[in-house]
Amino acid sequence: MDNKAVAAIARSVRTLTIDAVQAANSGHPGMPMGMAELGALLYGEFMNHNPVDPGWANRDRFILSCGHGSMFLYSLLHLAGYDLPLEELKQFRQVGSRTPGHPEYGHTPGVETTTGPLGQGLANAVGMAIAEQMLAARFNTPEHTVVDHHTYVIVGDGCLMEGITSEASSLAGHLGLGKLIVFYDSNRISIEGSTELAFTEDVAARYRAYGWQVLPGDAYDPDQIRTLLAEAKADQRKPTLVILESEIGRGSPNKAGSHAVHGAALGDDEVAATKKAIGLDPGEMFYIDPEATAFFRTRREELTALQAEWRKTFDAWAGANPGLLAQWKEMVGGEYKDVLKDIGLPQYEKGKGVATRQASGKALQAIASMLPGVVGGSADLAPSNNTALPEYGDFTRDNRGGRTLHFGVRELAMAAIGNGMALHGGLRPFVATFLVFSDYLRPALRLSALMQVPVVYILTHDSFFVGEDGPTHQPIEHIAAMRAIPGLRVLRPADAEETGEAWLMALEHDGPTVLALTRQNLPTLEKADGEWKKAMRRGAYVVKESETEGRPELIVVATGSEVSLALEAVEAAGCDARVISMPSVELFRAQDAAYRSALLPEGVPVVTAEAGVAQGWDALAGSGDRIFSIERFGESGPGGDVAKALGFTAADLAELLRTI
């Protein structure tokens, strides 16, 4: 690729950007205009990818962490030949277009992840780089290399201000992710003005302290950038931060270098002045340099041939390694669900007390033995979360084949890295912490749900029964907060048996799942419904039937640890009640009316019991005085004593039931 082609592509990116943003009267033209030359080099020279097959397993990944500059990505995807017609660029930021304000995974071909909340893209990229190394260790042989690609990222000043970036970058340096290459668009401008207002740290020194290779350069010197990339690739033991001095809004005569071009259309006069300054007709809209078009026509042929060569290597590898091929089909090809029916979950004696966090750990060991793509870890709480996979080793800079990740106390980065691993493909990641610390990872959990990526969130210590650690560690509002996220499946199992099934449900699901698990022991329950495993997949089932089976006098609906509490309360109250376990409120609400009314016949009073806030339960219980809940923060003390102090015991529930 010669520098004349770089200039032609960069010119096209700038004109497409300013016209799309101007037509929408909304958007962020500054970043795409400032980094257009790097974009030309990435898509025209540096990256191995194939616009004809965006899902090629061995493609390089590119993440635009500063997702507000989305026209940078859309312009390059269109020019490179992805299925993104010019008409879509003309509909930038309009309802129904494939060019939304921020890149959205699954919505636009070539977009690897949803970016917008700053810094999460970089953290996703760390997960992708981890996944590449894990899969390379699993599948590459001395004779054949089938997994070998880089992860490229562009970050801006805003990304580097966010705390998640520090968390993720620190872990990336510790792990020595040498195939992660990050370009820093250092233009020193944010929305409010110069970064001198709030961001004056030595970024280079910071990243060197993380264990990164740091290389300074000029965003407008293609030859120098090529040299820097070669240096980045040469160091396989350190991730690289390439700091490119740039000018936001480059090409705009009156707004370049100013925050005025960061997040607003240039305006008709400045659009005309910019086009005139770069030698174009001010009246020509959505201009594409013919040389850019010709270049990418040839480039697509080269990339198709590149993938074909990889395919030859893959076929030779597959023929020589049928066992690895079977694993590839299961992990990368997504055929792992066929194995779920063969997983032998632990069995439990009825009445035996087992904490659901412990049952989860045992289920995880059984699953991991059958599904090599199941990997993950905890935010420094593995002994409490029961999430270590000791049989398979730790993933470290010296052991890329390990399956247990140690995220350190980095909840938000952990969740975003889990997203990146799932987005990369080939792995089924899990991440873990205490439920109360879901507040720390919620922004990434929200993106899991938005993108519908299959990350399993193991959130233990799920109620005030945590006990002595006190109110800072006792979840109250957290289950309700999880359920408020659209598209998130929240499972709160009532005993060890339900916990095993909850794990299988999580693996059957193509989106994110929260497993809310207890610290305290719960009895393994007798279940009235002989088909409870199937019924559990519909969200709720009958644990104890009333004597008047068709139409009970009273129904008690409970989740998690409160199911056994409800059974005890019903017996103590001496009432003829149906007791329902509802591990998933979302799944139950999604069932047809016939199933819902069969469990909850109209006119029968319903009492709900859950060790958390009442929010959401009024849809079932109707009246607030039929919701057995916690509306205050907890206390420090043994769990049973805290329950008495809060008025949340079986005796308290029995007293409520007698009033119905």
C-alpha positions as semicolon CSV with decimal commas, in nm:
position;residue;x (nm);y (nm);z (nm)
1;M;0,000;0,000;0,000
2;D;0,158;0,328;-0,103
3;N;0,107;0,654;0,080
4;K;-0,094;0,796;-0,208
5;A;-0,359;0,532;-0,139
6;V;-0,342;0,614;0,232
7;A;-0,413;0,979;0,153
8;A;-0,704;0,889;-0,079
9;I;-0,868;0,669;0,183
10;A;-0,812;0,926;0,458
11;R;-0,965;1,198;0,241
12;S;-1,269;0,976;0,182
13;V;-1,310;0,903;0,553
14;R;-1,309;1,275;0,627
15;T;-1,563;1,366;0,361
16;L;-1,796;1,077;0,442
17;T;-1,779;1,172;0,808
18;I;-1,851;1,541;0,775
19;D;-2,141;1,482;0,534
20;A;-2,299;1,205;0,742
21;V;-2,278;1,406;1,062
22;Q;-2,404;1,718;0,888
23;A;-2,700;1,532;0,736
24;A;-2,792;1,392;1,079
25;N;-2,713;1,723;1,251
26;S;-2,573;1,497;1,519
27;G;-2,253;1,309;1,583
28;H;-1,881;1,335;1,654
29;P;-1,675;1,427;1,348
30;G;-1,353;1,520;1,527
31;M;-1,210;1,176;1,599
32;P;-1,268;1,026;1,250
33;M;-1,118;1,334;1,087
34;G;-0,821;1,325;1,322
35;M;-0,735;0,956;1,282
36;A;-0,827;0,893;0,917
37;E;-0,473;0,800;0,811
38;L;-0,448;0,533;1,079
39;G;-0,783;0,395;0,967
40;A;-0,654;0,369;0,613
41;L;-0,350;0,177;0,731
42;L;-0,549;-0,055;0,957
43;Y;-0,804;-0,162;0,698
44;G;-0,584;-0,124;0,396
45;E;-0,259;-0,279;0,517
46;F;-0,226;-0,388;0,878
47;M;-0,528;-0,605;0,946
48;N;-0,598;-0,958;0,826
49;H;-0,973;-0,966;0,769
50;N;-1,217;-1,045;0,492
51;P;-1,515;-0,820;0,420
52;V;-1,679;-1,108;0,234
53;D;-1,662;-1,324;0,549
54;P;-1,675;-1,098;0,857
55;G;-1,690;-1,403;1,085
56;W;-1,362;-1,561;0,972
57;A;-1,232;-1,725;1,289
58;N;-0,869;-1,616;1,243
59;R;-0,935;-1,253;1,153
60;D;-0,766;-0,971;1,337
61;R;-1,008;-0,791;1,567
62;F;-1,048;-0,413;1,563
63;I;-1,219;-0,227;1,847
64;L;-1,309;0,142;1,834
65;S;-1,313;0,200;2,210
66;C;-1,401;0,568;2,161
67;G;-1,727;0,461;2,000
68;H;-1,861;0,815;1,962
69;G;-1,632;0,839;1,659
70;S;-1,845;0,575;1,486
71;M;-1,826;0,734;1,140
72;F;-1,456;0,641;1,143
73;L;-1,560;0,276;1,153
74;Y;-1,861;0,300;0,924
75;S;-1,664;0,486;0,657
76;L;-1,388;0,226;0,659
77;L;-1,626;-0,069;0,663
78;H;-1,803;0,074;0,358
79;L;-1,480;0,149;0,174
80;A;-1,330;-0,192;0,258
81;G;-1,629;-0,369;0,109
82;Y;-1,835;-0,489;0,405
83;D;-2,210;-0,517;0,355
84;L;-2,269;-0,155;0,449
85;P;-2,399;0,038;0,147
86;L;-2,347;0,410;0,107
87;E;-2,720;0,460;0,164
88;E;-2,669;0,339;0,521
89;L;-2,404;0,604;0,578
90;K;-2,648;0,862;0,448
91;Q;-2,892;0,742;0,717
92;F;-2,638;0,791;0,998
93;R;-2,803;0,802;1,340
94;Q;-3,150;0,741;1,199
95;V;-3,398;0,485;1,330
96;G;-3,359;0,151;1,157
97;S;-3,026;0,227;0,991
98;R;-2,717;0,009;1,028
99;T;-2,519;0,319;1,125
100;P;-2,636;0,402;1,479
101;G;-2,474;0,671;1,688
102;H;-2,235;0,424;1,850
103;P;-2,125;0,091;1,700
104;E;-2,355;-0,196;1,800
105;Y;-2,255;-0,561;1,792
106;G;-2,480;-0,778;1,578
107;H;-2,628;-0,476;1,406
108;T;-2,358;-0,376;1,158
109;P;-2,128;-0,619;0,971
110;G;-1,770;-0,581;1,084
111;V;-1,851;-0,434;1,425
112;E;-1,685;-0,659;1,684
113;T;-1,844;-0,514;1,998
114;T;-2,081;-0,246;2,120
115;T;-1,881;0,059;2,224
116;G;-1,999;0,385;2,367
117;P;-1,938;0,376;2,742
118;L;-1,575;0,482;2,728
119;G;-1,308;0,230;2,819
120;Q;-1,525;-0,079;2,786
121;G;-1,402;-0,135;2,432
122;L;-1,043;-0,159;2,552
123;A;-1,147;-0,400;2,826
124;N;-1,336;-0,611;2,570
125;A;-1,018;-0,615;2,362
126;V;-0,823;-0,753;2,659
127;G;-1,076;-1,036;2,671
128;M;-1,035;-1,098;2,299
129;A;-0,657;-1,107;2,333
130;I;-0,689;-1,357;2,619
131;A;-0,923;-1,570;2,410
132;E;-0,681;-1,572;2,116
133;Q;-0,401;-1,696;2,340
134;M;-0,619;-1,960;2,505
135;L;-0,736;-2,097;2,171
136;A;-0,387;-2,085;2,021
137;A;-0,258;-2,293;2,313
138;R;-0,545;-2,536;2,269
139;F;-0,541;-2,585;1,893
140;N;-0,204;-2,495;1,739
141;T;0,041;-2,778;1,679
142;P;0,411;-2,777;1,586
143;E;0,309;-2,855;1,228
144;H;0,010;-2,623;1,186
145;T;-0,091;-2,282;1,319
146;V;-0,465;-2,218;1,291
147;V;-0,506;-1,949;1,558
148;D;-0,275;-1,650;1,512
149;H;-0,420;-1,301;1,506
150;H;-0,390;-0,961;1,670
151;T;-0,635;-0,738;1,851
152;Y;-0,617;-0,370;1,755
153;V;-0,780;-0,088;1,949
154;I;-0,816;0,288;1,919
155;V;-0,866;0,477;2,245
156;G;-0,905;0,845;2,315
157;D;-0,837;1,069;2,611
158;G;-1,181;0,992;2,754
159;C;-1,118;0,618;2,746
160;L;-0,796;0,663;2,938
161;M;-0,967;0,870;3,206
162;E;-1,215;0,593;3,287
163;G;-1,127;0,362;3,575
164;I;-1,212;0,049;3,379
165;T;-0,922;0,123;3,146
166;S;-0,678;0,121;3,436
167;E;-0,818;-0,210;3,564
168;A;-0,805;-0,380;3,225
169;S;-0,467;-0,238;3,122
170;S;-0,309;-0,341;3,450
171;L;-0,424;-0,700;3,402
172;A;-0,318;-0,702;3,035
173;G;0,033;-0,596;3,134
174;H;0,047;-0,855;3,410
175;L;-0,056;-1,129;3,167
176;G;0,186;-1,012;2,897
177;L;-0,072;-0,997;2,617
178;G;0,178;-0,919;2,343
179;K;-0,072;-0,945;2,057
180;L;-0,281;-0,659;2,193
181;I;-0,193;-0,332;2,018
182;V;-0,362;-0,010;2,128
183;F;-0,341;0,320;1,939
184;Y;-0,397;0,627;2,153
185;D;-0,553;0,921;1,970
186;S;-0,374;1,184;2,174
187;N;-0,543;1,505;2,063
188;R;-0,576;1,655;2,414
189;I;-0,939;1,755;2,361
190;S;-1,256;1,641;2,539
191;I;-1,611;1,772;2,532
192;E;-1,553;2,051;2,783
193;G;-1,231;2,173;2,624
194;S;-0,863;2,100;2,661
195;T;-0,765;1,798;2,867
196;E;-0,559;2,045;3,072
197;L;-0,886;2,096;3,261
198;A;-0,875;1,752;3,425
199;F;-0,622;1,512;3,268
200;T;-0,254;1,596;3,294
201;E;-0,101;1,264;3,396
202;D;0,196;1,106;3,220
203;V;0,013;0,837;3,025
204;A;0,332;0,686;2,886
205;A;0,482;0,643;3,233
206;R;0,156;0,497;3,360
207;Y;0,149;0,232;3,089
208;R;0,514;0,146;3,129
209;A;0,437;0,089;3,497
210;Y;0,161;-0,151;3,392
211;G;0,421;-0,350;3,200
212;W;0,334;-0,227;2,850
213;Q;0,562;-0,133;2,564
214;V;0,500;0,237;2,490
215;L;0,585;0,388;2,150
216;P;0,533;0,756;2,060
217;G;0,455;0,868;1,707
218;D;0,286;1,106;1,464
219;A;-0,067;1,022;1,348
220;Y;0,010;1,170;1,003
221;D;0,333;0,988;0,921
222;P;0,236;0,653;0,763
223;D;0,595;0,530;0,734
224;Q;0,661;0,597;1,100
225;I;0,338;0,421;1,199
226;R;0,447;0,118;0,997
227;T;0,775;0,112;1,187
228;L;0,593;0,143;1,520
229;L;0,362;-0,145;1,432
230;A;0,660;-0,363;1,348
231;E;0,810;-0,281;1,689
232;A;0,478;-0,358;1,855
233;K;0,454;-0,698;1,689
234;A;0,814;-0,781;1,767
235;D;0,753;-0,777;2,143
236;Q;0,540;-1,083;2,214
237;R;0,569;-1,046;2,593
238;K;0,413;-0,703;2,634
239;P;0,100;-0,534;2,505
240;T;0,178;-0,212;2,321
241;L;0,041;0,140;2,351
242;V;0,123;0,349;2,045
243;I;0,074;0,714;2,140
244;L;-0,008;0,909;1,824
245;E;0,000;1,286;1,850
246;S;-0,302;1,399;1,650
247;E;-0,527;1,692;1,575
248;I;-0,898;1,655;1,638
249;G;-1,104;1,757;1,334
250;R;-0,800;1,766;1,105
251;G;-0,881;1,940;0,779
252;S;-1,134;2,185;0,923
253;P;-0,986;2,534;0,875
254;N;-1,161;2,696;1,171
255;K;-1,245;2,414;1,413
256;A;-0,954;2,169;1,396
257;G;-0,781;2,134;1,732
258;S;-1,086;2,265;1,916
259;H;-1,352;2,103;2,130
260;A;-1,604;2,263;1,894
261;V;-1,545;1,976;1,650
262;H;-1,564;1,699;1,909
263;G;-1,935;1,632;1,933
264;A;-2,128;1,850;1,687
265;A;-2,178;1,890;1,315
266;L;-1,940;2,135;1,151
267;G;-2,218;2,348;1,006
268;D;-2,279;2,420;0,639
269;D;-2,020;2,695;0,612
270;E;-1,743;2,494;0,778
271;V;-1,829;2,183;0,575
272;A;-1,785;2,387;0,257
273;A;-1,464;2,543;0,387
274;T;-1,323;2,203;0,485
275;K;-1,396;2,049;0,145
276;K;-1,242;2,347;-0,029
277;A;-0,934;2,323;0,195
278;I;-0,872;1,961;0,097
279;G;-0,926;2,034;-0,271
280;L;-1,284;1,913;-0,324
281;D;-1,599;2,065;-0,466
282;P;-1,795;2,201;-0,165
283;G;-2,119;2,100;-0,333
284;E;-2,032;1,731;-0,379
285;M;-2,185;1,513;-0,108
286;F;-2,048;1,184;0,028
287;Y;-1,741;1,201;-0,192
288;I;-1,525;0,889;-0,225
289;D;-1,187;0,919;-0,390
290;P;-1,175;0,689;-0,696
291;E;-0,827;0,575;-0,594
292;A;-0,965;0,455;-0,260
293;T;-1,233;0,254;-0,442
294;A;-0,978;0,099;-0,678
295;F;-0,740;0,018;-0,394
296;F;-0,997;-0,170;-0,189
297;R;-1,119;-0,360;-0,493
298;T;-0,772;-0,512;-0,523
299;R;-0,734;-0,544;-0,147
300;R;-1,048;-0,755;-0,119
301;E;-0,904;-1,002;-0,367
302;E;-0,583;-1,022;-0,162
303;L;-0,773;-1,078;0,161
304;T;-0,991;-1,348;0,008
305;A;-0,675;-1,524;-0,109
306;L;-0,526;-1,484;0,240
307;Q;-0,824;-1,654;0,400
308;A;-0,809;-1,929;0,137
309;E;-0,446;-1,997;0,233
310;W;-0,545;-2,018;0,596
311;R;-0,820;-2,261;0,500
312;K;-0,566;-2,489;0,333
313;T;-0,364;-2,490;0,655
314;F;-0,680;-2,553;0,856
315;D;-0,782;-2,847;0,638
316;A;-0,436;-3,002;0,670
317;W;-0,449;-2,949;1,048
318;A;-0,798;-3,099;1,065
319;G;-0,691;-3,409;0,874
320;A;-0,394;-3,462;1,101
321;N;-0,580;-3,388;1,427
322;P;-0,933;-3,536;1,428
323;G;-0,958;-3,504;1,807
324;L;-0,874;-3,134;1,798
325;L;-1,113;-3,087;1,508
326;A;-1,394;-3,232;1,718
327;Q;-1,309;-2,984;1,993
328;W;-1,296;-2,700;1,739
329;K;-1,644;-2,786;1,615
330;E;-1,769;-2,793;1,971
331;M;-1,599;-2,476;2,089
332;V;-1,554;-2,252;1,786
333;G;-1,836;-2,403;1,582
334;G;-2,081;-2,373;1,870
335;E;-2,179;-2,739;1,888
336;Y;-2,120;-2,763;2,264
337;K;-2,492;-2,779;2,344
338;D;-2,502;-3,136;2,214
339;V;-2,282;-3,231;2,509
340;L;-2,503;-3,083;2,783
341;K;-2,731;-3,387;2,799
342;D;-2,433;-3,605;2,887
343;I;-2,307;-3,398;3,179
344;G;-2,343;-3,594;3,500
345;L;-2,436;-3,342;3,768
346;P;-2,374;-3,427;4,134
347;Q;-2,664;-3,593;4,316
348;Y;-2,785;-3,484;4,660
349;E;-2,968;-3,657;4,941
350;K;-3,306;-3,502;5,018
351;G;-3,290;-3,283;5,326
352;K;-2,912;-3,251;5,318
353;G;-2,793;-2,894;5,370
354;V;-2,569;-2,754;5,096
355;A;-2,491;-2,390;5,017
356;T;-2,585;-2,318;4,658
357;R;-2,243;-2,157;4,603
358;Q;-2,090;-2,496;4,690
359;A;-2,336;-2,680;4,467
360;S;-2,245;-2,438;4,189
361;G;-1,877;-2,517;4,234
362;K;-1,944;-2,891;4,209
363;A;-2,162;-2,843;3,903
364;L;-1,891;-2,628;3,745
365;Q;-1,632;-2,902;3,792
366;A;-1,859;-3,157;3,623
367;I;-1,933;-2,916;3,338
368;A;-1,568;-2,820;3,289
369;S;-1,471;-3,185;3,252
370;M;-1,710;-3,217;2,958
371;L;-1,686;-2,871;2,802
372;P;-1,328;-2,753;2,744
373;G;-1,454;-2,413;2,630
374;V;-1,580;-2,328;2,979
375;V;-1,322;-2,090;3,131
376;G;-1,326;-1,803;3,373
377;G;-1,251;-1,679;3,717
378;S;-1,327;-1,450;4,004
379;A;-1,243;-1,100;4,123
380;D;-1,012;-1,235;4,396
381;L;-1,292;-1,437;4,558
382;A;-1,251;-1,782;4,403
383;P;-1,243;-1,967;4,739
384;S;-1,569;-1,799;4,838
385;N;-1,730;-1,815;4,493
386;N;-1,617;-2,178;4,440
387;T;-1,498;-2,099;4,088
388;A;-1,141;-2,229;4,057
389;L;-1,068;-2,505;3,804
390;P;-0,750;-2,648;3,963
391;E;-0,740;-2,955;3,741
392;Y;-0,678;-2,738;3,434
393;G;-0,430;-2,484;3,569
394;D;-0,423;-2,105;3,579
395;F;-0,402;-1,883;3,272
396;T;-0,076;-1,690;3,312
397;R;0,189;-1,527;3,093
398;D;0,374;-1,861;3,103
399;N;0,075;-2,095;3,077
400;R;-0,165;-1,996;2,803
401;G;-0,347;-2,329;2,832
402;G;-0,481;-2,264;3,183
403;R;-0,856;-2,226;3,227
404;T;-0,877;-2,034;3,555
405;L;-0,832;-1,658;3,532
406;H;-0,731;-1,450;3,831
407;F;-0,885;-1,108;3,768
408;G;-0,773;-0,948;4,092
409;V;-1,001;-0,697;4,261
410;R;-1,122;-0,559;3,929
411;E;-1,496;-0,635;3,903
412;L;-1,584;-0,400;3,618
413;A;-1,287;-0,494;3,400
414;M;-1,354;-0,861;3,478
415;A;-1,707;-0,842;3,341
416;A;-1,601;-0,646;3,032
417;I;-1,316;-0,890;2,969
418;G;-1,570;-1,173;2,997
419;N;-1,774;-0,997;2,730
420;G;-1,467;-0,976;2,508
421;M;-1,393;-1,346;2,549
422;A;-1,749;-1,436;2,455
423;L;-1,745;-1,195;2,160
424;H;-1,422;-1,347;2,031
425;G;-1,588;-1,685;2,008
426;G;-1,471;-2,033;2,098
427;L;-1,514;-1,996;2,475
428;R;-1,797;-1,994;2,729
429;P;-1,668;-1,757;2,997
430;F;-1,788;-1,717;3,354
431;V;-1,702;-1,438;3,597
432;A;-1,764;-1,424;3,969
433;T;-1,789;-1,199;4,273
434;F;-2,031;-1,130;4,560
435;L;-2,381;-1,020;4,458
436;V;-2,341;-0,695;4,649
437;F;-2,047;-0,606;4,422
438;S;-2,262;-0,636;4,112
439;D;-2,282;-0,259;4,156
440;Y;-1,916;-0,246;4,054
441;L;-1,964;-0,447;3,735
442;R;-2,314;-0,340;3,634
443;P;-2,211;-0,123;3,332
444;A;-2,049;-0,425;3,166
445;L;-2,334;-0,654;3,269
446;R;-2,571;-0,412;3,097
447;L;-2,366;-0,444;2,778
448;S;-2,374;-0,825;2,811
449;A;-2,751;-0,798;2,797
450;L;-2,753;-0,535;2,523
451;M;-2,529;-0,748;2,301
452;Q;-2,680;-1,080;2,419
453;V;-2,343;-1,246;2,473
454;P;-2,334;-1,569;2,677
455;V;-2,141;-1,476;2,989
456;V;-2,230;-1,654;3,314
457;Y;-2,221;-1,427;3,620
458;I;-2,169;-1,623;3,941
459;L;-2,284;-1,386;4,216
460;T;-2,264;-1,547;4,557
461;H;-2,347;-1,435;4,914
462;D;-2,686;-1,333;4,783
463;S;-2,868;-1,195;5,090
464;F;-2,838;-1,060;5,442
465;F;-2,774;-1,420;5,551
466;V;-2,411;-1,334;5,468
467;G;-2,422;-1,227;5,830
468;E;-2,120;-1,091;6,013
469;D;-1,979;-0,881;5,730
470;G;-2,271;-0,648;5,782
471;P;-2,477;-0,416;5,563
472;T;-2,195;-0,323;5,323
473;H;-2,182;-0,688;5,215
474;Q;-2,551;-0,779;5,249
475;P;-2,747;-0,743;4,922
476;I;-3,092;-0,588;4,960
477;E;-3,180;-0,413;4,634
478;H;-2,945;-0,606;4,407
479;I;-3,169;-0,885;4,279
480;A;-3,432;-0,628;4,181
481;A;-3,161;-0,422;4,011
482;M;-3,049;-0,727;3,811
483;R;-3,406;-0,803;3,705
484;A;-3,446;-0,445;3,584
485;I;-3,194;-0,505;3,302
486;P;-3,375;-0,605;2,981
487;G;-3,257;-0,932;2,831
488;L;-3,074;-1,051;3,142
489;R;-3,171;-1,393;3,280
490;V;-3,153;-1,399;3,660
491;L;-3,164;-1,742;3,827
492;R;-3,190;-1,775;4,205
493;P;-3,195;-2,147;4,278
494;A;-3,357;-2,285;4,593
495;D;-3,128;-2,579;4,658
496;A;-2,834;-2,781;4,526
497;E;-3,043;-2,962;4,265
498;E;-3,187;-2,642;4,124
499;T;-2,835;-2,499;4,115
500;G;-2,711;-2,776;3,885
501;E;-3,005;-2,722;3,652
502;A;-2,947;-2,346;3,664
503;W;-2,596;-2,405;3,531
504;L;-2,731;-2,613;3,244
505;M;-2,990;-2,343;3,171
506;A;-2,714;-2,084;3,158
507;L;-2,519;-2,293;2,907
508;E;-2,831;-2,358;2,698
509;H;-2,891;-1,984;2,677
510;D;-2,731;-1,764;2,410
511;G;-2,737;-1,455;2,630
512;P;-2,606;-1,358;2,974
513;T;-2,717;-1,531;3,294
514;V;-2,683;-1,435;3,659
515;L;-2,663;-1,718;3,913
516;A;-2,751;-1,570;4,254
517;L;-2,618;-1,814;4,514
518;T;-2,617;-1,852;4,890
519;R;-2,340;-1,856;5,142
520;Q;-2,554;-2,049;5,393
521;N;-2,661;-2,413;5,365
522;L;-3,006;-2,491;5,224
523;P;-3,186;-2,825;5,248
524;T;-3,226;-3,030;4,931
525;L;-3,601;-3,021;4,876
526;E;-3,861;-3,281;4,795
527;K;-4,038;-3,153;4,485
528;A;-4,405;-3,215;4,416
529;D;-4,363;-3,170;4,041
530;G;-4,202;-3,483;3,899
531;E;-4,111;-3,282;3,588
532;W;-3,963;-2,995;3,783
533;K;-3,648;-2,975;3,570
534;K;-3,855;-2,900;3,261
535;A;-4,084;-2,671;3,457
536;M;-3,787;-2,482;3,599
537;R;-3,699;-2,382;3,245
538;R;-4,035;-2,206;3,235
539;G;-3,937;-2,003;3,539
540;A;-4,142;-2,160;3,818
541;Y;-4,288;-2,488;3,941
542;V;-4,477;-2,639;4,236
543;V;-4,252;-2,755;4,519
544;K;-4,537;-2,840;4,756
545;E;-4,894;-2,887;4,645
546;S;-5,193;-2,798;4,857
547;E;-5,451;-3,058;4,954
548;T;-5,695;-2,886;4,719
549;E;-5,465;-2,926;4,422
550;G;-5,684;-2,771;4,153
551;R;-5,757;-2,451;4,340
552;P;-5,554;-2,394;4,656
553;E;-5,670;-2,154;4,924
554;L;-5,335;-1,976;4,928
555;I;-5,017;-1,966;4,719
556;V;-4,671;-1,877;4,844
557;V;-4,415;-1,786;4,578
558;A;-4,052;-1,779;4,686
559;T;-3,703;-1,775;4,539
560;G;-3,365;-1,906;4,650
561;S;-3,320;-1,952;5,024
562;E;-3,675;-1,836;5,090
563;V;-3,830;-2,147;4,931
564;S;-3,727;-2,365;5,226
565;L;-3,821;-2,081;5,459
566;A;-4,166;-2,069;5,296
567;L;-4,214;-2,444;5,340
568;E;-4,128;-2,412;5,707
569;A;-4,363;-2,115;5,748
570;V;-4,655;-2,290;5,578
571;E;-4,616;-2,584;5,812
572;A;-4,589;-2,356;6,116
573;A;-4,896;-2,157;6,010
574;G;-5,097;-2,477;5,957
575;C;-5,238;-2,343;5,631
576;D;-5,324;-2,539;5,318
577;A;-5,101;-2,363;5,069
578;R;-4,929;-2,432;4,741
579;V;-4,561;-2,339;4,753
580;I;-4,396;-2,238;4,429
581;S;-4,025;-2,203;4,358
582;M;-3,968;-1,924;4,106
583;P;-3,595;-1,926;4,024
584;S;-3,655;-1,698;3,723
585;V;-3,917;-1,425;3,734
586;E;-3,830;-1,327;3,375
587;L;-3,887;-1,675;3,234
588;F;-4,216;-1,713;3,421
589;R;-4,348;-1,382;3,293
590;A;-4,260;-1,492;2,938
591;Q;-4,482;-1,803;2,959
592;D;-4,825;-1,825;2,804
593;A;-5,130;-1,732;3,009
594;A;-5,235;-2,096;3,045
595;Y;-4,912;-2,193;3,224
596;R;-4,915;-1,887;3,445
597;S;-5,278;-1,934;3,545
598;A;-5,224;-2,305;3,610
599;L;-4,966;-2,216;3,875
600;L;-5,137;-1,898;3,994
601;P;-5,514;-1,939;3,944
602;E;-5,704;-1,611;3,931
603;G;-5,862;-1,513;4,259
604;V;-5,630;-1,715;4,481
605;P;-5,431;-1,490;4,716
606;V;-5,056;-1,492;4,653
607;V;-4,784;-1,417;4,907
608;T;-4,428;-1,367;4,784
609;A;-4,113;-1,421;4,986
610;E;-3,765;-1,301;4,894
611;A;-3,482;-1,162;5,106
612;G;-3,466;-0,833;4,921
613;V;-3,675;-0,530;4,835
614;A;-4,040;-0,571;4,735
615;Q;-3,989;-0,396;4,401
616;G;-4,138;-0,602;4,119
617;W;-4,331;-0,849;4,332
618;D;-4,653;-0,645;4,334
619;A;-4,723;-0,786;3,986
620;L;-4,781;-1,125;4,151
621;A;-4,887;-1,043;4,506
622;G;-5,093;-0,738;4,418
623;S;-5,100;-0,593;4,767
624;G;-4,790;-0,473;4,948
625;D;-4,901;-0,647;5,267
626;R;-4,865;-0,981;5,088
627;I;-4,500;-0,923;5,000
628;F;-4,254;-1,063;5,254
629;S;-3,946;-0,853;5,187
630;I;-3,665;-0,640;5,330
631;E;-3,697;-0,263;5,295
632;R;-3,390;-0,155;5,493
633;F;-3,020;-0,231;5,509
634;G;-2,899;-0,519;5,723
635;E;-2,702;-0,567;6,043
636;S;-2,371;-0,721;6,139
637;G;-2,405;-1,054;6,317
638;P;-2,464;-1,424;6,257
639;G;-2,715;-1,476;5,977
640;G;-2,984;-1,626;6,199
641;D;-2,957;-1,341;6,447
642;V;-2,976;-1,085;6,167
643;A;-3,293;-1,255;6,038
644;K;-3,453;-1,216;6,381
645;A;-3,345;-0,853;6,404
646;L;-3,496;-0,782;6,062
647;G;-3,816;-0,975;6,129
648;F;-3,743;-1,214;5,845
649;T;-3,782;-1,563;5,987
650;A;-4,013;-1,854;5,914
651;A;-4,209;-1,756;6,222
652;D;-4,252;-1,402;6,089
653;L;-4,371;-1,533;5,753
654;A;-4,606;-1,779;5,925
655;E;-4,761;-1,489;6,114
656;L;-4,820;-1,309;5,785
657;L;-4,977;-1,619;5,630
658;R;-5,226;-1,649;5,915
659;T;-5,360;-1,304;5,831
660;I;-5,442;-1,386;5,468
